[in-house]
């Protein structure tokens, strides 16, 4: 699983000192566009939305890439 942050999400996560935590998430392949991913740190909840799923095929196999955005907005499915 590869987690990619949009530029805005990366900026926010960096300011909150949670970028490494978010990028290291081991989310399930059942995650769908529109799902929310919440990271709780020091009692504060940080919400991100899955905005894109992409399967990447290479010579070494398949990997699922999920793109997360912030702020989490309602995304139609």
N, C-alpha and C positions, 0 to 999 in steps of 0.2 A: 504494500500500500504506500502510495506516495501522496503526501499532503502538500498542496500548493496554496499559498495565500495570495489574494489580489494585492495590489499595491497599497490600497487603503487598509486592508486587514493587516498587512505586514507592518505598516506604520503604527497602527493602533497596538498590535501585539508587542512591538518593540518598545513603545512608550510604557506599556504595562508590565514589561519584563516577563512576558509569557510566550514569546515567539518560539523559543526552543521547545517548550512544552507542547504548544499547538502543533508544530511541525513534526513532533515525534509521536503524535497520537496514533494508536493502533486501532483504527475504526474497522468495523465489520463491513464486508462487501455488500451488505444489505442496505447501506446508507444510500439514500436517494436524493435527487435534487429537491430542495425545499426543506430537507431535514435541518433541525437546529443542533448545533454542537455547543455545549456549554462547558467552559473551563472555570472551576471555582478555585480561587487563590486568595488566601487571607480573608475569607469571608465575603469576597466580592465575586459575583458571577459575570463572566464574559461570554457573550453569545455570538456565535458565528453561524452562517448559513451555508449549506452545501449548494453551490451554484452551478457546478458542472461535474460530471463523471466521464472518465475517458479510460478505455482500456488501451494499453500500450503493448504492442507485440514486438519482441526483439528475438535475437538468436538465443537468448538465455531463458525465454519464457514470456509470460504475460504478467503485467502489473496494472493494478487499478490506480488511477490518479483521481483524487478528489480535490476540487478547488473550493476553498472557503472564503467567504466575504464577511466584512463587518462594516456597518452594523447589520445585524441579521434583519432582513426584510422578508415580508411574505412573498413567496415565489410560487406562481401557479405551476401545477404539475401537468 
